C-alpha cells in the first residue's frame, strides 16, 4: 500500500452551529454540506457539516455529539494533538492571518519557528488544537530532510 495524501479529518463537536461559525466564518473554509445558502432545499437532516478548501470534496467533517460530550483532556494523552492548515506562503500572509483571528477574538496558544514552517496555534470551540502555518520560502527540506527535525524556536513575526 502507498498513502497518496491525507484525505480528510473528522471531528466530533458539541454544538454544530458554533463550530460551523468558527470553521466557516473565522477560518474561512468553504462549507459544502449542508448547503449554507439553503439552495438544496433540505434542512439539516443530520447534525453534521463538511468543508473544503477546494482540493477535494471535503477536507473536514464535523459531527455534533452534544453539549454533554466529554472534553478533550489537557496535557499528555493518546490521540490527536493538533492538525495543521497551510494559510499562505509568506510571513506577511501569516501576519494577516494573525490580525484576522485576533480580530475575531481567537486566542493564540502558541507560536513557533520550526525552520521549515512558521506556525501559530489556536483552539477551536471544542478545544481541538489547530496549527496555522506557512512553509518558509527557500527552505529545501526535500534535499535536507533533517531540517524537519530542527530545534523549535520562538516565532518572530
SEGUPA-720663 format. One record per residue (C-alpha): x, y, z; residue in three letters. Coordinates in steps of 0.001 Angstrom, whole numbers. Example, Ala and Ser with C-alpha at 12.3 -4.5 7.8 and 13.67 -1.06 7.14 Angstrom:
BEGIN
       u       v       w rest
   12300   -4500    7800  Ala
   13670   -1060    7140  Ser
***
This chain:
BEGIN
       u       v       w rest
       0       0       0  Unk
    1073    3579    -655  Unk
    -661    6518    1004  Unk
   -1173    9222   -1618  Unk
   -2306   12065     657  Unk
   -4231   12805    3817  Unk
   -7797   12936    2554  Unk
   -9894   14404    5335  Unk
  -10294   14886    9044  Unk
  -13452   14182   11082  Unk
  -14050   15900   14414  Unk
  -16802   15412   16962  Unk
  -18136   18763   18192  Unk
  -20551   19777   20928  Unk
  -22544   22398   19003  Unk
  -22635   22183   15196  Unk
  -23798   25789   14748  Unk
  -20984   27176   16883  Unk
  -18411   25030   15083  Unk
  -19753   25933   11630  Unk
  -19404   29606   12534  Unk
  -15801   29053   13645  Unk
  -14574   26980   10691  Unk
  -16545   28883    8034  Unk
  -16646   32465    9322  Unk
  -13411   32715   11329  Unk
  -11119   30346    9407  Unk
  -12763   30980    6034  Unk
  -13325   27400    4938  Unk
  -15993   26853    2273  Unk
  -18961   24917    3658  Unk
  -20073   22243    1177  Unk
  -22636   20349    3294  Unk
  -25285   21204    4165  Unk
  -25559   23940    1543  Unk
  -25242   27115    3646  Unk
  -27405   29053    1155  Unk
  -30281   26578    1535  Unk
  -30330   26113   -2244  Unk
  -30616   22350   -1845  Unk
  -33991   22881    -163  Unk
  -33130   20373    2538  Unk
  -32994   21172    6217  Unk
  -30098   19733    8183  Unk
  -31031   16023    8429  Unk
  -28023   15061   10494  Unk
  -26102   17332   12830  Unk
  -23012   17463   10624  Unk
  -21190   19821    8280  Unk
  -18446   19394    5694  Unk
  -15883   21915    4461  Unk
  -13469   22075    1546  Unk
  -10554   24278     599  Unk
  -11066   23122   -2985  Unk
   -8519   20303   -3119  Unk
  -11120   17571   -2702  Unk
  -14826   17105   -1942  Unk
  -14198   17680    1760  Unk
  -11159   18040    3948  Unk
  -13063   18484    7200  Unk
  -16243   16878    8503  Unk
  -17819   17925   11787  Unk
  -20341   15720   13604  Unk
  -22324   17051   16543  Unk
  -22305   14865   19658  Unk
  -23957   17288   22087  Unk
  -23077   19574   24970  Unk
  -22677   16683   27431  Unk
  -19792   15103   25474  Unk
  -16526   14750   27389  Unk
  -13947   17478   26759  Unk
  -10603   16876   25083  Unk
   -8285   16195   28043  Unk
   -5433   18636   28542  Unk
   -1790   17607   28649  Unk
     -86   14433   27502  Unk
   -2588   11883   26256  Unk
   -3200    9492   23405  Unk
   -4938   10656   20256  Unk
   -4937   13803   18204  Unk
   -2507   16523   19316  Unk
   -3270   19067   16586  Unk
   -3806   19389   12875  Unk
   -2148   21892   10556  Unk
   -3706   24191    7995  Unk
   -1461   25936    5489  Unk
   -2624   29555    5292  Unk
    -147   31072    2862  Unk
    3377   31255    1547  Unk
    4905   34196    3411  Unk
    5244   35794    6824  Unk
    3172   38712    5507  Unk
     291   36290    4919  Unk
     790   34783    8388  Unk
     741   38275    9925  Unk
   -2549   38961    8118  Unk
   -3965   35692    9496  Unk
   -2814   36667   12980  Unk
   -4616   40020   12727  Unk
   -7747   38336   11372  Unk
   -8028   35706   14095  Unk
   -7225   38213   16830  Unk
   -9977   40493   15471  Unk
  -12335   37505   15714  Unk
  -11395   37086   19385  Unk
   -9478   33844   18922  Unk
   -6605   33418   21382  Unk
   -3153   32376   20206  Unk
   -1985   29456   22370  Unk
    1428   29103   20728  Unk
    3753   30463   18048  Unk
    6785   28571   16707  Unk
    9543   28824   14147  Unk
   10057   25229   13001  Unk
   12657   26220   10362  Unk
   10524   24644    7619  Unk
    7338   26356    8812  Unk
    6279   29406   10780  Unk
    3273   28450   12876  Unk
     543   29911   15043  Unk
   -1537   27649   17282  Unk
   -5183   28205   18228  Unk
   -8030   26174   19730  Unk
  -11399   25566   18115  Unk
  -14559   25948   20256  Unk
  -14190   22344   21492  Unk
  -10527   22604   22451  Unk
   -9038   20931   19354  Unk
   -5656   22495   18638  Unk
   -5063   23854   15145  Unk
   -1740   24906   13650  Unk
   -1999   27747   11122  Unk
    1252   27808    9168  Unk
    3237   28905    6145  Unk
    6053   26939    4558  Unk
    9176   29086    4870  Unk
   10311   30162    1397  Unk
   13728   28896     343  Unk
   13968   26071    2879  Unk
   14926   22936     931  Unk
   13631   20210    3246  Unk
   13376   17717     374  Unk
   17160   17727     -96  Unk
   17871   18377    3593  Unk
   15251   16286    5437  Unk
   16990   16854    8793  Unk
   15558   20398    8689  Unk
   12144   18932    9516  Unk
   13505   17967   12955  Unk
   15327   21277   13572  Unk
   15006   22693   17089  Unk
   11858   24735   17637  Unk
   12479   28437   18177  Unk
   10127   31256   19210  Unk
    8346   32785   16230  Unk
    9169   36397   15479  Unk
    6666   37943   13103  Unk
***
